[in-house]
Amino acid sequence: MWFLTLILFIFILGIIVLVHEAGHFFWAKKFGVYIYEFSIGMGPVIYSKKGKKDGITYNIRALPIGGFVSLAGEVYEDDKDIPKDKCLCNKPIWQRIIVMAAGVMNNFIMAILLLFIMSLIWGSNSLTPKIDSVIEGYPMYEAGITKGDVILSINNKKISTWDEAQILLYYKNNKDYYEFSIEHVDGKVENYKITPKVEKDESGNETKVFGVNINQEETLGLLNKVKFAFQKFGAVVSSMWLTIAGLVTGKISVNALSGPVGIYSVVGQSVSYGVYYVVYLIAYLSINVGVINIIPFPAFDGGRILFLIIEKIKGSPVNQKFENWCHTIGFILLMILILFVTINDIMRLF
């Protein structure tokens, strides 16, 4: 079983990275940028082939945790043997932004297509946080909330999907209650302060339980399948931003993050649940990769786009050494975070 999980883990990460890097590769090539290398994975090269027509080196590397497309002049003209018009830094800013953003867009497009395919094969359901039932003896029931009610906001943050609600309920809360804004079946809106019931599992892990089940009503028709794909995509993106905001504000602990080892564990669980969950995991991780990469932080695609926007505003390029140092420091910080998260993942396994 572990071998199948490992193969699937490598395949899932590989396909997500391949799709992402293919975006950079395609547009760089289309705009005439010189490409040195296209690599899937990081670390030592385990397979290499040089294109006969384009002269590009295509590599597969040992560690399936990323990939890259090496372009001439990503920040400045760093190779005198390459014609000036083939350096990325000499291309119009709009072309450079497209090259930098193309990986993220590819990840998003793949995710939407997978979600649409899932809805066609396995069906789609409503994402509205509409209550299907409440469990007697639990806080929601005691508060008088009933079937058909819709959750509008949690702790004064508006929500439109149950995905968003789950993140907000996971936030650290300084109060012993959560504020819910509920729209009843008759259209009346009421606010509630609900204290969850804390339950422990066999391992002693605590879980906050409100005693509510959310409506999973199936939506029919091709138009609703398309609608579901975009709505689910939007819900995951929104949940990701809420998670990032929670990490920045301290409402979510860094210990809650998962790295490659954590993803490997999730892949193993998905295999046991079936093909649907494996396909959804690919879509979910693809969105995650896209959202993380578009963050305006050095070393990410979003960080490089930020420098291009600054260049456009100020009318001249950002100091090359300064930008390179920013990307280098950003990359080092990213590697430290990945190492920290990986250690936490390993500790959780034992």
C-alpha positions in Angstrom: 0.0 0.0 0.0 2.8 2.4 0.9 4.4 1.9 -2.5 1.1 2.7 -4.3 0.8 5.8 -2.1 4.3 6.9 -2.9 3.8 6.5 -6.7 0.5 8.4 -6.5 2.2 11.1 -4.3 5.0 11.6 -6.9 2.4 11.6 -9.8 0.1 14.2 -8.1 2.9 16.6 -7.2 4.5 15.9 -10.6 1.4 16.7 -12.6 0.7 19.9 -10.6 4.3 21.1 -11.0 4.3 20.2 -14.7 1.2 22.1 -15.4 2.5 25.1 -13.5 5.9 25.2 -15.1 4.4 24.5 -18.6 2.6 27.9 -18.3 5.9 29.8 -17.8 7.5 27.7 -20.5 4.8 28.2 -23.1 4.6 31.9 -22.8 8.3 32.5 -22.5 8.8 30.5 -25.7 5.9 32.3 -27.4 7.5 35.7 -26.6 10.9 34.6 -27.8 12.7 34.3 -24.5 15.8 32.1 -24.4 15.2 29.0 -22.2 18.1 27.2 -20.7 16.3 24.4 -18.8 12.9 22.9 -18.0 13.0 20.9 -14.8 10.4 18.9 -12.9 11.5 18.3 -9.3 14.4 19.7 -7.3 17.9 18.5 -6.4 20.1 16.0 -8.3 19.2 15.3 -11.9 18.0 11.7 -12.5 17.1 12.0 -16.1 18.1 14.6 -18.7 17.5 15.2 -22.4 18.4 18.1 -24.7 15.9 19.1 -27.3 17.4 18.7 -30.8 15.4 21.7 -32.3 15.2 24.1 -29.4 18.4 23.3 -27.5 16.5 23.3 -24.2 17.6 20.9 -21.5 14.7 18.9 -20.1 15.4 17.4 -16.7 13.6 15.2 -14.1 15.2 15.8 -10.6 15.2 13.6 -7.6 12.9 15.5 -5.2 9.3 15.8 -6.3 8.7 19.0 -4.4 8.8 21.7 -7.1 10.3 22.5 -10.5 11.5 25.5 -12.5 12.0 27.0 -15.9 15.4 28.7 -16.2 15.1 31.8 -18.5 17.7 34.1 -19.8 17.7 37.5 -18.1 15.0 36.9 -15.5 16.1 39.9 -13.5 18.9 41.5 -15.7 21.2 40.5 -18.6 23.3 37.9 -16.9 24.6 36.1 -20.0 26.5 38.0 -22.7 26.2 35.0 -25.1 22.4 35.5 -25.3 21.0 38.2 -27.7 19.5 41.1 -25.8 16.1 40.6 -27.4 15.9 37.1 -26.0 16.4 38.1 -22.4 13.2 38.3 -20.4 14.3 41.5 -18.7 14.3 43.3 -22.1 10.7 42.2 -23.0 7.8 44.6 -22.5 6.5 44.6 -18.9 3.1 43.1 -20.0 4.8 40.1 -21.6 7.0 39.6 -18.5 3.9 39.7 -16.2 2.2 37.1 -18.4 5.2 34.8 -18.3 5.3 35.1 -14.5 1.5 34.7 -14.0 1.1 31.9 -16.5 2.0 29.1 -14.0 -0.6 30.2 -11.5 -3.3 30.5 -14.3 -2.5 27.0 -15.5 -3.0 25.6 -12.0 -6.3 27.4 -11.7 -7.5 26.3 -15.1 -6.6 22.7 -14.4 -8.4 22.8 -11.0 -11.6 24.2 -12.6 -11.5 21.6 -15.3 -11.1 18.8 -12.8 -13.9 20.1 -10.6 -16.2 20.3 -13.7 -15.3 16.7 -14.7 -16.0 15.6 -11.1 -19.4 17.2 -11.2 -20.2 15.4 -14.5 -19.1 12.0 -13.2 -20.1 12.0 -9.5 -22.5 14.9 -9.4 -22.4 18.3 -7.8 -24.0 19.8 -4.7 -25.0 23.1 -3.3 -22.3 25.0 -1.5 -24.5 27.3 0.4 -24.1 26.9 4.2 -27.7 25.9 4.5 -28.5 23.7 7.6 -29.9 20.3 6.8 -30.4 19.1 10.4 -29.4 19.9 13.9 -28.6 17.3 16.5 -30.6 17.2 19.7 -28.6 18.0 22.8 -26.0 20.1 21.0 -25.5 23.9 21.0 -27.2 24.7 17.7 -30.3 22.7 18.7 -30.4 24.4 22.1 -30.2 27.8 20.5 -33.3 27.1 18.4 -31.7 26.9 15.0 -33.6 24.6 12.6 -33.5 22.9 9.3 -33.5 25.3 6.3 -31.7 28.1 8.2 -28.7 29.6 6.4 -25.5 30.8 8.1 -24.7 34.3 6.9 -21.6 35.2 9.0 -19.4 33.9 11.7 -17.8 36.3 14.2 -18.9 39.2 11.9 -17.2 37.7 8.9 -19.6 37.1 6.0 -19.5 33.7 4.3 -21.1 32.2 1.3 -19.9 28.6 1.5 -19.4 26.0 4.1 -15.7 25.8 3.1 -15.3 29.4 4.5 -17.3 28.6 7.6 -15.0 25.6 8.5 -11.9 27.8 8.4 -13.5 30.5 10.6 -14.7 27.9 13.1 -11.1 26.6 13.1 -9.7 30.1 14.1 -8.5 30.6 17.6 -11.2 32.3 19.5 -10.5 34.5 22.6 -14.1 34.2 23.6 -15.9 31.0 24.7 -18.6 31.5 22.2 -19.0 32.1 18.4 -21.2 34.8 17.0 -23.5 33.5 14.2 -25.8 35.5 12.0 -28.6 33.2 10.8 -31.3 33.7 8.2 -34.3 31.7 9.0 -36.6 30.0 6.5 -39.1 32.9 6.8 -36.4 35.4 5.9 -35.9 36.8 9.4 -32.2 37.3 10.3 -31.1 36.7 13.9 -27.8 36.8 15.7 -26.7 34.1 18.1 -23.8 33.6 20.6 -23.1 29.9 20.6 -20.6 28.0 22.8 -19.5 24.8 21.1 -19.4 21.5 23.0 -15.8 20.2 23.3 -15.4 16.5 22.7 -12.3 14.4 22.9 -11.3 11.4 20.7 -9.4 8.3 21.9 -6.1 10.1 21.4 -7.2 13.0 23.6 -7.6 15.5 20.7 -10.3 18.1 21.4 -12.9 18.9 18.8 -15.4 21.8 18.9 -18.9 20.4 18.1 -21.9 22.6 17.2 -24.2 19.8 16.3 -25.2 20.8 12.8 -25.3 19.1 9.4 -25.0 21.1 6.3 -27.3 20.6 3.3 -25.6 18.6 0.5 -28.5 18.9 -2.0 -27.5 17.7 -5.5 -27.7 20.3 -8.3 -28.8 19.1 -11.7 -28.2 20.3 -15.3 -25.1 21.1 -17.3 -25.2 24.8 -16.4 -25.2 24.0 -12.7 -22.2 21.7 -13.2 -20.2 24.5 -14.7 -21.5 26.8 -11.9 -20.4 24.3 -9.3 -16.8 24.1 -10.8 -16.4 27.9 -10.5 -18.1 28.2 -7.2 -16.1 25.4 -5.6 -12.9 27.0 -7.1 -13.9 30.3 -5.5 -14.7 28.7 -2.2 -11.3 27.0 -2.0 -9.5 30.2 -3.0 -11.4 32.2 -0.4 -10.6 29.5 2.3 -7.0 29.7 1.4 -6.9 33.5 1.9 -8.7 33.1 5.2 -6.1 30.5 6.2 -3.2 32.9 5.2 -4.9 35.7 7.1 -5.3 33.5 10.1 -1.6 32.6 10.0 -0.6 36.3 9.7 -2.9 37.3 12.6 -2.0 34.3 14.8 -5.6 32.9 14.7 -4.2 29.7 13.0 -0.9 28.2 14.3 1.9 27.5 11.9 1.9 24.0 13.4 -1.4 23.4 11.5 0.5 23.6 8.1 1.4 20.5 6.2 4.4 19.9 3.9 5.4 17.0 1.6 5.1 14.4 4.4 1.7 15.7 5.4 0.5 15.6 1.8 1.9 12.1 1.5 -0.4 11.1 4.4 -3.4 12.8 2.9 -2.7 11.0 -0.4 -2.8 7.6 1.5 -6.1 8.5 3.0 -7.5 9.6 -0.4 -6.6 6.3 -2.0 -8.6 4.4 0.7 -11.6 6.7 0.0 -11.7 6.3 -3.7 -11.0 7.9 -7.1 -13.3 10.9 -6.4 -11.2 12.0 -3.4 -7.9 11.6 -5.3 -9.2 13.8 -8.2 -10.4 16.4 -5.7 -7.1 16.3 -3.9 -5.3 17.1 -7.2 -7.7 20.0 -7.9 -7.3 21.3 -4.3 -3.5 21.1 -4.2 -3.4 22.8 -7.7 -5.4 25.7 -6.3 -3.1 25.8 -3.2 0.0 26.0 -5.4 -1.6 28.8 -7.5 -2.7 30.9 -4.5 0.7 30.5 -2.7 2.6 31.4 -5.8 0.6 34.6 -6.5 1.3 36.0 -3.0 3.5 39.1 -3.5 6.4 37.7 -1.6 10.0 37.5 -2.9 10.9 34.1 -4.6 7.2 33.5 -5.5 5.8 34.4 -8.9 3.7 37.1 -7.2 6.9 38.7 -5.7 8.4 38.9 -9.2 5.2 40.5 -10.5 5.2 43.0 -7.7 8.7 44.1 -8.7 7.5 44.5 -12.3 4.5 46.7 -11.1 6.9 48.8 -9.0 9.1 49.2 -12.2 6.1 50.3 -14.2 5.1 52.8 -11.5 8.5 54.3 -11.0 9.4 54.2 -14.7 12.7 52.4 -14.2 13.8 48.9 -13.1 14.3 48.1 -9.4 17.9 47.9 -8.4 19.1 44.5 -9.7 21.2 43.6 -6.7 18.4 44.6 -4.3 15.8 42.5 -6.2 18.2 39.5 -6.3 18.9 39.7 -2.6 15.1 39.9 -1.9 14.4 36.8 -3.9 17.4 34.9 -2.3 16.3 35.8 1.2 12.7 34.9 0.3 13.8 31.5 -1.0 15.9 30.8 2.1 12.9 31.7 4.4 10.7 29.5 2.3 13.1 26.6 2.7 13.3 27.1 6.4 9.5 27.1 6.6 9.3 23.9 4.5 11.9 22.3 6.8 9.9 23.3 10.0 6.6 22.1 8.6 8.2 18.8 7.5 9.7 18.2 10.9 6.2 18.8 12.4 4.6 16.4 9.9 7.1 13.7 10.9 6.5 14.3 14.6 2.7 14.0 14.1 3.2 10.6 12.4 4.9 9.3 15.5 
